[in-house]
Amino acid sequence: MAGTNGIKGGYWLSKDAIGFPPERITTSNFTHLFYAFVPVNSTNGKLIISKTQEIKNFVATVARGHKKALLSIGGPRSTTENPSNAISVMANDPNVPPLSTQPLMMP
């Protein structure tokens, strides 16, 4: 996918979904697209997935373009009081496999 041209990543801001739904993303401009942003529960380190259908639409759009879909965790205006601490809780939990090994799938 990246070939000799390198990686071309971009962020799709979920807060702009009404004016720019994922179906309008020009996937040909990218090799990797990030869904921005998924918050983290600061107590247990679990991702807070509240926009399930929106994430499914994003993943489907990116997959149709034969690109990689990724979740961007936290964000500049995270409602989590301490997103770094929350991510640390998740990263240090021996029962949670590394995120890089988890496919981006929704229930």
N, CA, C and O atoms as a printed pandas DataFrame, in Angstrom:
     atom_number atom_name residue_name chain_id  residue_number  x_coord  y_coord  z_coord
0              1         N          MET        A               1    0.811   -1.192    0.000
1              2        CA          MET        A               1    0.000    0.000    0.000
2              3         C          MET        A               1    0.856    1.259    0.000
3              4         O          MET        A               1    0.665    2.144   -0.834
4              5         N          ALA        A               2    1.801    1.340    0.936
5              6        CA          ALA        A               2    2.612    2.534    1.017
6              7         C          ALA        A               2    3.619    2.576   -0.134
7              8         O          ALA        A               2    3.939    3.653   -0.638
8              9         N          GLY        A               3    4.114    1.418   -0.548
9             10        CA          GLY        A               3    5.047    1.351   -1.667
10            11         C          GLY        A               3    6.229    2.270   -1.477
11            12         O          GLY        A               3    6.681    2.482   -0.352
12            13         N          THR        A               4    6.731    2.811   -2.558
13            14        CA          THR        A               4    7.876    3.716   -2.479
14            15         C          THR        A               4    7.445    5.151   -2.212
15            16         O          THR        A               4    8.290    6.027   -2.029
16            17         N          ASN        A               5    6.151    5.396   -2.189
17            18        CA          ASN        A               5    5.651    6.750   -1.963
18            19         C          ASN        A               5    5.484    7.082   -0.485
19            20         O          ASN        A               5    5.131    8.214   -0.153
20            21         N          GLY        A               6    5.727    6.128    0.412
21            22        CA          GLY        A               6    5.611    6.376    1.840
22            23         C          GLY        A               6    4.171    6.305    2.325
23            24         O          GLY        A               6    3.261    5.887    1.609
24            25         N          ILE        A               7    4.008    6.726    3.554
25            26        CA          ILE        A               7    2.695    6.705    4.194
26            27         C          ILE        A               7    2.092    8.099    4.138
27            28         O          ILE        A               7    2.754    9.090    4.447
28            29         N          LYS        A               8    0.837    8.161    3.743
29            30        CA          LYS        A               8    0.109    9.432    3.705
30            31         C          LYS        A               8   -1.097    9.293    4.620
31            32         O          LYS        A               8   -2.111    8.706    4.243
32            33         N          GLY        A               9   -0.979    9.835    5.816
33            34        CA          GLY        A               9   -2.044    9.714    6.804
34            35         C          GLY        A               9   -2.863   10.982    6.907
35            36         O          GLY        A               9   -2.387   12.084    6.636
36            37         N          GLY        A              10   -4.109   10.794    7.307
37            38        CA          GLY        A              10   -4.991   11.933    7.520
38            39         C          GLY        A              10   -5.974   11.627    8.638
39            40         O          GLY        A              10   -6.258   10.467    8.939
40            41         N          TYR        A              11   -6.484   12.680    9.244
41            42        CA          TYR        A              11   -7.468   12.543   10.312
42            43         C          TYR        A              11   -8.841   12.941    9.797
43            44         O          TYR        A              11   -8.988   13.940    9.093
44            45         N          TRP        A              12   -9.855   12.142   10.159
45            46        CA          TRP        A              12  -11.237   12.518    9.912
46            47         C          TRP        A              12  -11.820   12.874   11.264
47            48         O          TRP        A              12  -11.881   12.031   12.160
48            49         N          LEU        A              13  -12.248   14.114   11.417
49            50        CA          LEU        A              13  -12.755   14.602   12.694
50            51         C          LEU        A              13  -14.226   14.259   12.851
51            52         O          LEU        A              13  -15.078   14.778   12.130
52            53         N          SER        A              14  -14.511   13.387   13.793
53            54        CA          SER        A              14  -15.888   12.945   13.991
54            55         C          SER        A              14  -16.806   14.086   14.383
55            56         O          SER        A              14  -18.010   14.012   14.139
56            57         N          LYS        A              15  -16.270   15.146   14.986
57            58        CA          LYS        A              15  -17.103   16.287   15.370
58            59         C          LYS        A              15  -17.680   17.008   14.147
59            60         O          LYS        A              15  -18.639   17.770   14.266
60            61         N          ASP        A              16  -17.098   16.768   12.988
61            62        CA          ASP        A              16  -17.569   17.389   11.750
62            63         C          ASP        A              16  -18.427   16.454   10.901
63            64         O          ASP        A              16  -18.646   16.713    9.717
64            65         N          ALA        A              17  -18.914   15.367   11.503
65            66        CA          ALA        A              17  -19.624   14.320   10.758
66            67         C          ALA        A              17  -20.877   14.820   10.045
67            68         O          ALA        A              17  -21.197   14.327    8.964
68            69         N          ILE        A              18  -21.582   15.768   10.612
69            70        CA          ILE        A              18  -22.819   16.244    9.978
70            71         C          ILE        A              18  -22.511   16.958    8.666
71            72         O          ILE        A              18  -23.184   16.720    7.663
72            73         N          GLY        A              19  -21.516   17.820    8.659
73            74        CA          GLY        A              19  -21.161   18.551    7.448
74            75         C          GLY        A              19  -20.259   17.788    6.494
75            76         O          GLY        A              19  -20.223   18.072    5.297
76            77         N          PHE        A              20  -19.532   16.820    7.031
77            78        CA          PHE        A              20  -18.592   16.048    6.215
78            79         C          PHE        A              20  -18.598   14.592    6.680
79            80         O          PHE        A              20  -17.697   14.161    7.400
80            81         N          PRO        A              21  -19.628   13.833    6.261
81            82        CA          PRO        A              21  -19.724   12.429    6.688
82            83         C          PRO        A              21  -18.583   11.605    6.095
83            84         O          PRO        A              21  -17.988   11.996    5.091
84            85         N          PRO        A              22  -18.277   10.466    6.715
85            86        CA          PRO        A              22  -17.143    9.663    6.236
86            87         C          PRO        A              22  -17.275    9.237    4.778
87            88         O          PRO        A              22  -16.266    9.029    4.104
88            89         N          GLU        A              23  -18.476    9.107    4.291
89            90        CA          GLU        A              23  -18.687    8.696    2.898
90            91         C          GLU        A              23  -18.114    9.712    1.906
91            92         O          GLU        A              23  -17.912    9.384    0.736
92            93         N          ARG        A              24  -17.853   10.928    2.356
93            94        CA          ARG        A              24  -17.305   11.970    1.476
94            95         C          ARG        A              24  -15.777   12.018    1.473
95            96         O          ARG        A              24  -15.190   12.823    0.750
96            97         N          ILE        A              25  -15.133   11.177    2.261
97            98        CA          ILE        A              25  -13.668   11.174    2.315
98            99         C          ILE        A              25  -13.112   10.687    0.971
99           100         O          ILE        A              25  -13.543    9.661    0.444
100          101         N          THR        A              26  -12.170   11.424    0.438
101          102        CA          THR        A              26  -11.479   11.004   -0.783
102          103         C          THR        A              26  -10.320   10.112   -0.354
103          104         O          THR        A              26   -9.209   10.585   -0.113
104          105         N          THR        A              27  -10.598    8.818   -0.264
105          106        CA          THR        A              27   -9.597    7.887    0.266
106          107         C          THR        A              27   -8.372    7.762   -0.631
107          108         O          THR        A              27   -7.313    7.345   -0.161
108          109         N          SER        A              28   -8.487    8.109   -1.902
109          110        CA          SER        A              28   -7.345    7.970   -2.818
110          111         C          SER        A              28   -6.185    8.885   -2.440
111          112         O          SER        A              28   -5.065    8.685   -2.911
112          113         N          ASN        A              29   -6.436    9.890   -1.597
113          114        CA          ASN        A              29   -5.372   10.807   -1.181
114          115         C          ASN        A              29   -4.507   10.250   -0.049
115          116         O          ASN        A              29   -3.497   10.855    0.310
116          117         N          PHE        A              30   -4.896    9.095    0.521
117          118        CA          PHE        A              30   -4.253    8.604    1.731
118          119         C          PHE        A              30   -3.914    7.120    1.645
119          120         O          PHE        A              30   -4.453    6.388    0.815
120          121         N          THR        A              31   -2.997    6.691    2.532
121          122        CA          THR        A              31   -2.744    5.268    2.736
122          123         C          THR        A              31   -3.350    4.827    4.070
123          124         O          THR        A              31   -3.727    3.666    4.231
124          125         N          HIS        A              32   -3.444    5.762    5.028
125          126        CA          HIS        A              32   -3.954    5.497    6.365
126          127         C          HIS        A              32   -4.858    6.662    6.797
127          128         O          HIS        A              32   -4.512    7.829    6.614
128          129         N          LEU        A              33   -6.006    6.329    7.365
129          130        CA          LEU        A              33   -6.920    7.361    7.863
130          131         C          LEU        A              33   -7.254    7.086    9.325
131          132         O          LEU        A              33   -7.550    5.955    9.713
132          133         N          PHE        A              34   -7.199    8.147   10.124
133          134        CA          PHE        A              34   -7.463    8.058   11.550
134          135         C          PHE        A              34   -8.844    8.613   11.872
135          136         O          PHE        A              34   -9.202    9.707   11.434
136          137         N          TYR        A              35   -9.613    7.853   12.636
137          138        CA          TYR        A              35  -10.880    8.344   13.175
138          139         C          TYR        A              35  -10.521    9.144   14.421
139          140         O          TYR        A              35   -9.940    8.607   15.364
140          141         N          ALA        A              36  -10.864   10.416   14.424
141          142        CA          ALA        A              36  -10.503   11.285   15.545
142          143         C          ALA        A              36  -11.764   11.824   16.235
143          144         O          ALA        A              36  -12.553   12.519   15.595
144          145         N          PHE        A              37  -11.954   11.548   17.406
145          146        CA          PHE        A              37  -11.134   10.933   18.437
146          147         C          PHE        A              37  -11.995   10.009   19.270
147          148         O          PHE        A              37  -13.211   10.189   19.332
148          149         N          VAL        A              38  -11.386    9.020   19.915
149          150        CA          VAL        A              38  -12.091    8.108   20.817
150          151         C          VAL        A              38  -11.563    8.366   22.225
151          152         O          VAL        A              38  -10.366    8.231   22.476
152          153         N          PRO        A              39  -12.463    8.741   23.153
153          154        CA          PRO        A              39  -12.013    8.999   24.526
154          155         C          PRO        A              39  -11.741    7.709   25.291
155          156         O          PRO        A              39  -12.154    6.622   24.886
156          157         N          VAL        A              40  -11.033    7.862   26.411
157          158        CA          VAL        A              40  -10.661    6.740   27.266
158          159         C          VAL        A              40  -11.220    6.980   28.667
159          160         O          VAL        A              40  -11.136    8.088   29.195
160          161         N          ASN        A              41  -11.793    5.930   29.265
161          162        CA          ASN        A              41  -12.261    6.002   30.643
162          163         C          ASN        A              41  -11.034    6.098   31.548
163          164         O          ASN        A              41  -10.174    5.217   31.524
164          165         N          SER        A              42  -10.949    7.167   32.348
165          166        CA          SER        A              42   -9.746    7.388   33.156
166          167         C          SER        A              42   -9.615    6.412   34.317
167          168         O          SER        A              42   -8.528    6.259   34.872
168          169         N          THR        A              43  -10.708    5.751   34.693
169          170        CA          THR        A              43  -10.656    4.816   35.812
170          171         C          THR        A              43  -10.159    3.440   35.397
171          172         O          THR        A              43   -9.277    2.865   36.035
172          173         N          ASN        A              44  -10.746    2.912   34.301
173          174        CA          ASN        A              44  -10.398    1.541   33.921
174          175         C          ASN        A              44   -9.580    1.446   32.626
175          176         O          ASN        A              44   -9.172    0.351   32.237
176          177         N          GLY        A              45   -9.337    2.573   31.958
177          178        CA          GLY        A              45   -8.523    2.573   30.758
178          179         C          GLY        A              45   -9.198    2.027   29.516
179          180         O          GLY        A              45   -8.540    1.819   28.497
180          181         N          LYS        A              46  -10.519    1.789   29.584
181          182        CA          LYS        A              46  -11.231    1.249   28.419
182          183         C          LYS        A              46  -11.664    2.384   27.494
183          184         O          LYS        A              46  -11.977    3.492   27.930
184          185         N          LEU        A              47  -11.669    2.064   26.198
185          186        CA          LEU        A              47  -12.138    3.040   25.217
186          187         C          LEU        A              47  -13.630    3.267   25.397
187          188         O          LEU        A              47  -14.376    2.332   25.692
188          189         N          ILE        A              48  -14.064    4.506   25.219
189          190        CA          ILE        A              48  -15.479    4.851   25.305
190          191         C          ILE        A              48  -15.999    4.971   23.875
191          192         O          ILE        A              48  -15.790    5.983   23.207
192          193         N          ILE        A              49  -16.675    3.925   23.423
193          194        CA          ILE        A              49  -17.195    3.899   22.052
194          195         C          ILE        A              49  -18.661    4.301   22.105
195          196         O          ILE        A              49  -19.525    3.487   22.430
196          197         N          SER        A              50  -18.940    5.567   21.782
197          198        CA          SER        A              50  -20.319    6.046   21.865
198          199         C          SER        A              50  -20.955    6.245   20.488
199          200         O          SER        A              50  -22.178    6.327   20.376
200          201         N          LYS        A              51  -20.146    6.322   19.464
201          202        CA          LYS        A              51  -20.657    6.573   18.103
202          203         C          LYS        A              51  -20.406    5.349   17.231
203          204         O          LYS        A              51  -19.707    5.424   16.221
204          205         N          THR        A              52  -20.983    4.229   17.635
205          206        CA          THR        A              52  -20.720    2.948   16.979
206          207         C          THR        A              52  -21.009    2.995   15.485
207          208         O          THR        A              52  -20.162    2.591   14.687
208          209         N          GLN        A              53  -22.180    3.475   15.087
209          210        CA          GLN        A              53  -22.545    3.485   13.665
210          211         C          GLN        A              53  -21.632    4.411   12.874
211          212         O          GLN        A              53  -21.256    4.098   11.745
212          213         N          GLU        A              54  -21.280    5.527   13.449
213          214        CA          GLU        A              54  -20.380    6.465   12.778
214          215         C          GLU        A              54  -19.010    5.823   12.536
215          216         O          GLU        A              54  -18.420    5.991   11.469
216          217         N          ILE        A              55  -18.513    5.092   13.527
217          218        CA          ILE        A              55  -17.221    4.411   13.368
218          219         C          ILE        A              55  -17.339    3.309   12.318
219          220         O          ILE        A              55  -16.429    3.124   11.510
220          221         N          LYS        A              56  -18.452    2.576   12.322
221          222        CA          LYS        A              56  -18.667    1.543   11.297
222          223         C          LYS        A              56  -18.660    2.160    9.898
223          224         O          LYS        A              56  -18.057    1.606    8.979
224          225         N          ASN        A              57  -19.327    3.305    9.734
225          226        CA          ASN        A              57  -19.365    3.985    8.434
226          227         C          ASN        A              57  -17.962    4.425    8.013
227          228         O          ASN        A              57  -17.589    4.306    6.846
228          229         N          PHE        A              58  -17.190    4.933    8.977
229          230        CA          PHE        A              58  -15.816    5.353    8.699
230          231         C          PHE        A              58  -14.976    4.163    8.231
231          232         O          PHE        A              58  -14.298    4.236    7.206
232          233         N          VAL        A              59  -15.027    3.074    8.988
233          234        CA          VAL        A              59  -14.239    1.875    8.652
234          235         C          VAL        A              59  -14.653    1.328    7.287
235          236         O          VAL        A              59  -13.797    0.941    6.492
236          237         N          ALA        A              60  -15.948    1.293    7.011
237          238        CA          ALA        A              60  -16.438    0.781    5.723
238          239         C          ALA        A              60  -15.946    1.652    4.570
239          240         O          ALA        A              60  -15.531    1.134    3.533
240          241         N          THR        A              61  -15.990    2.965    4.745
241          242        CA          THR        A              61  -15.533    3.884    3.703
242          243         C          THR        A              61  -14.047    3.688    3.428
243          244         O          THR        A              61  -13.626    3.612    2.274
244          245         N          VAL        A              62  -13.264    3.608    4.488
245          246        CA          VAL        A              62  -11.818    3.437    4.333
246          247         C          VAL        A              62  -11.505    2.078    3.702
247          248         O          VAL        A              62  -10.630    1.979    2.842
248          249         N          ALA        A              63  -12.208    1.049    4.124
249          250        CA          ALA        A              63  -11.984   -0.297    3.579
250          251         C          ALA        A              63  -12.334   -0.361    2.093
251          252         O          ALA        A              63  -11.641   -1.026    1.322
252          253         N          ARG        A              64  -13.395    0.319    1.689
253          254        CA          ARG        A              64  -13.760    0.340    0.261
254          255         C          ARG        A              64  -12.649    0.949   -0.579
255          256         O          ARG        A              64  -12.480    0.594   -1.745
256          257         N          GLY        A              65  -11.896    1.861    0.010
257          258        CA          GLY        A              65  -10.773    2.476   -0.701
258          259         C          GLY        A              65   -9.479    1.695   -0.549
259          260         O          GLY        A              65   -8.421    2.146   -0.990
260          261         N          HIS        A              66   -9.560    0.518    0.077
261          262        CA          HIS        A              66   -8.397   -0.358    0.290
262          263         C          HIS        A              66   -7.292    0.350    1.072
263          264         O          HIS        A              66   -6.107    0.221    0.763
264          265         N          LYS        A              67   -7.709    1.101    2.094
265          266        CA          LYS        A              67   -6.774    1.830    2.952
266          267         C          LYS        A              67   -6.873    1.288    4.377
267          268         O          LYS        A              67   -7.740    0.466    4.672
268          269         N          LYS        A              68   -5.992    1.747    5.253
269          270        CA          LYS        A              68   -5.972    1.327    6.655
270          271         C          LYS        A              68   -6.755    2.326    7.503
271          272         O          LYS        A              68   -6.542    3.535    7.408
272          273         N          ALA        A              69   -7.666    1.808    8.335
273          274        CA          ALA        A              69   -8.429    2.635    9.276
274          275         C          ALA        A              69   -7.834    2.459   10.667
275          276         O          ALA        A              69   -7.565    1.339   11.100
276          277         N          LEU        A              70   -7.633    3.570   11.360
277          278        CA          LEU        A              70   -7.076    3.528   12.709
278          279         C          LEU        A              70   -7.897    4.441   13.617
279          280         O          LEU        A              70   -8.534    5.387   13.154
280          281         N          LEU        A              71   -7.870    4.145   14.901
281          282        CA          LEU        A              71   -8.524    5.011   15.884
282          283         C          LEU        A              71   -7.477    5.911   16.518
283          284         O          LEU        A              71   -6.412    5.445   16.922
284          285         N          SER        A              72   -7.780    7.194   16.605
285          286        CA          SER        A              72   -6.919    8.116   17.319
286          287         C          SER        A              72   -7.541    8.303   18.700
287          288         O          SER        A              72   -8.700    8.698   18.827
288          289         N          ILE        A              73   -6.761    8.016   19.717
289          290        CA          ILE        A              73   -7.272    7.986   21.087
290          291         C          ILE        A              73   -6.959    9.291   21.809
291          292         O          ILE        A              73   -5.839    9.798   21.753
292          293         N          GLY        A              74   -7.977    9.824   22.490
293          294        CA          GLY        A              74   -7.789   11.037   23.288
294          295         C          GLY        A              74   -8.211   12.266   22.521
295          296         O          GLY        A              74   -9.405   12.526   22.373
296          297         N          GLY        A              75   -7.262   13.020   22.037
297          298        CA          GLY        A              75   -7.554   14.234   21.296
298          299         C          GLY        A              75   -7.272   15.474   22.122
299          300         O          GLY        A              75   -7.129   15.400   23.343
300          301         N          PRO        A              76   -7.191   16.626   21.446
301          302        CA          PRO        A              76   -6.810   17.858   22.139
302          303         C          PRO        A              76   -7.846   18.355   23.147
303          304         O          PRO        A              76   -7.501   19.055   24.099
304          305         N          ARG        A              77   -9.087   18.002   22.943
305          306        CA          ARG        A              77  -10.148   18.466   23.849
306          307         C          ARG        A              77  -10.819   17.282   24.538
307          308         O          ARG        A              77  -12.038   17.260   24.708
308          309         N          SER        A              78  -10.036   16.328   24.921
309          310        CA          SER        A              78  -10.558   15.129   25.557
310          311         C          SER        A              78  -11.318   15.490   26.825
311          312         O          SER        A              78  -10.878   16.326   27.614
312          313         N          THR        A              79  -12.477   14.838   27.010
313          314        CA          THR        A              79  -13.250   15.070   28.230
314          315         C          THR        A              79  -12.700   14.257   29.392
315          316         O          THR        A              79  -13.093   14.464   30.540
316          317         N          THR        A              80  -11.800   13.338   29.100
317          318        CA          THR        A              80  -11.139   12.575   30.149
318          319         C          THR        A              80  -10.220   13.533   30.893
319          320         O          THR        A              80   -9.440   14.258   30.275
320          321         N          GLU        A              81  -10.311   13.536   32.211
321          322        CA          GLU        A              81   -9.542   14.488   33.005
322          323         C          GLU        A              81   -8.041   14.374   32.751
323          324         O          GLU        A              81   -7.350   15.386   32.634
324          325         N          ASN        A              82   -7.543   13.160   32.667
325          326        CA          ASN        A              82   -6.122   12.940   32.431
326          327         C          ASN        A              82   -5.963   11.827   31.397
327          328         O          ASN        A              82   -5.751   10.673   31.770
328          329         N          PRO        A              83   -6.063   12.154   30.089
329          330        CA          PRO        A              83   -6.019   11.110   29.061
330          331         C          PRO        A              83   -4.727   10.304   29.067
331          332         O          PRO        A              83   -4.755    9.110   28.771
332          333         N          SER        A              84   -3.599   10.920   29.395
333          334        CA          SER        A              84   -2.340   10.176   29.434
334          335         C          SER        A              84   -2.380    9.097   30.502
335          336         O          SER        A              84   -1.911    7.981   30.280
336          337         N          ASN        A              85   -2.938    9.424   31.659
337          338        CA          ASN        A              85   -3.062    8.452   32.738
338          339         C          ASN        A              85   -4.008    7.322   32.323
339          340         O          ASN        A              85   -3.732    6.151   32.581
340          341         N          ALA        A              86   -5.124    7.679   31.680
341          342        CA          ALA        A              86   -6.095    6.669   31.248
342          343         C          ALA        A              86   -5.471    5.698   30.252
343          344         O          ALA        A              86   -5.695    4.490   30.336
344          345         N          ILE        A              87   -4.704    6.212   29.326
345          346        CA          ILE        A              87   -4.051    5.362   28.334
346          347         C          ILE        A              87   -2.990    4.494   29.022
347          348         O          ILE        A              87   -2.801    3.335   28.653
348          349         N          SER        A              88   -2.309    5.048   30.007
349          350        CA          SER        A              88   -1.329    4.282   30.766
350          351         C          SER        A              88   -1.983    3.112   31.493
351          352         O          SER        A              88   -1.427    2.015   31.535
352          353         N          VAL        A              89   -3.179    3.348   32.073
353          354        CA          VAL        A              89   -3.914    2.272   32.752
354          355         C          VAL        A              89   -4.192    1.151   31.769
355          356         O          VAL        A              89   -3.987   -0.022   32.079
356          357         N          MET        A              90   -4.666    1.516   30.569
357          358        CA          MET        A              90   -4.981    0.529   29.545
358          359         C          MET        A              90   -3.710   -0.210   29.091
359          360         O          MET        A              90   -3.715   -1.434   28.954
360          361         N          ALA        A              91   -2.640    0.532   28.863
361          362        CA          ALA        A              91   -1.409   -0.060   28.350
362          363         C          ALA        A              91   -0.762   -1.015   29.353
363          364         O          ALA        A              91   -0.086   -1.965   28.961
364          365         N          ASN        A              92   -0.967   -0.765   30.634
365          366        CA          ASN        A              92   -0.348   -1.602   31.661
366          367         C          ASN        A              92   -1.226   -2.745   32.136
367          368         O          ASN        A              92   -0.821   -3.505   33.015
368          369         N          ASP        A              93   -2.421   -2.885   31.572
369          370        CA          ASP        A              93   -3.318   -3.968   31.960
370          371         C          ASP        A              93   -2.876   -5.245   31.247
371          372         O          ASP        A              93   -2.943   -5.310   30.020
372          373         N          PRO        A              94   -2.427   -6.263   31.987
373          374        CA          PRO        A              94   -1.952   -7.489   31.342
374          375         C          PRO        A              94   -3.060   -8.264   30.625
375          376         O          PRO        A              94   -2.769   -9.164   29.836
376          377         N          ASN        A              95   -4.318   -7.928   30.888
377          378        CA          ASN        A              95   -5.433   -8.622   30.241
378          379         C          ASN        A              95   -5.838   -7.992   28.913
379          380         O          ASN        A              95   -6.703   -8.516   28.211
380          381         N          VAL        A              96   -5.219   -6.877   28.573
381          382        CA          VAL        A              96   -5.550   -6.192   27.323
382          383         C          VAL        A              96   -4.410   -6.408   26.339
383          384         O          VAL        A              96   -3.278   -6.010   26.610
384          385         N          PRO        A              97   -4.698   -7.043   25.183
385          386        CA          PRO        A              97   -3.632   -7.228   24.185
386          387         C          PRO        A              97   -3.227   -5.877   23.603
387          388         O          PRO        A              97   -4.018   -4.935   23.642
388          389         N          PRO        A              98   -2.029   -5.764   23.070
389          390        CA          PRO        A              98   -1.609   -4.495   22.474
390          391         C          PRO        A              98   -2.607   -4.040   21.410
391          392         O          PRO        A              98   -3.124   -4.854   20.645
392          393         N          LEU        A              99   -2.872   -2.738   21.368
393          394        CA          LEU        A              99   -3.827   -2.211   20.394
394          395         C          LEU        A              99   -3.437   -2.545   18.967
395          396         O          LEU        A              99   -4.304   -2.763   18.120
396          397         N          SER        A             100   -2.153   -2.589   18.694
397          398        CA          SER        A             100   -1.712   -2.851   17.324
398          399         C          SER        A             100   -2.102   -4.246   16.855
399          400         O          SER        A             100   -2.092   -4.514   15.654
400          401         N          THR        A             101   -2.446   -5.145   17.785
401          402        CA          THR        A             101   -2.822   -6.495   17.385
402          403         C          THR        A             101   -4.335   -6.680   17.324
403          404         O          THR        A             101   -4.821   -7.750   16.957
404          405         N          GLN        A             102   -5.083   -5.627   17.686
405          406        CA          GLN        A             102   -6.529   -5.738   17.703
406          407         C          GLN        A             102   -7.123   -5.179   16.418
407          408         O          GLN        A             102   -6.890   -4.014   16.095
408          409         N          PRO        A             103   -7.889   -5.984   15.675
409          410        CA          PRO        A             103   -8.520   -5.453   14.458
410          411         C          PRO        A             103   -9.580   -4.432   14.838
411          412         O          PRO        A             103  -10.197   -4.524   15.899
412          413         N          LEU        A             104   -9.780   -3.467   13.969
413          414        CA          LEU        A             104  -10.781   -2.425   14.198
414          415         C          LEU        A             104  -12.142   -2.963   13.789
415          416         O          LEU        A             104  -12.547   -2.842   12.633
416          417         N          MET        A             105  -12.846   -3.558   14.746
417          418        CA          MET        A             105  -14.148   -4.164   14.478
418          419         C          MET        A             105  -15.129   -3.657   15.503
419          420         O          MET        A             105  -14.766   -3.391   16.648
420          421         N          MET        A             106  -16.334   -3.528   15.105
421          422        CA          MET        A             106  -17.390   -3.055   15.994
422          423         C          MET        A             106  -18.387   -4.164   16.231
423          424         O          MET        A             106  -18.590   -5.015   15.365
424          425         N          PRO        A             107  -19.031   -4.166   17.433
425          426        CA          PRO        A             107  -20.035   -5.210   17.723
426          427         C          PRO        A             107  -21.237   -5.127   16.803
427          428         O          PRO        A             107  -22.161   -5.932   16.921
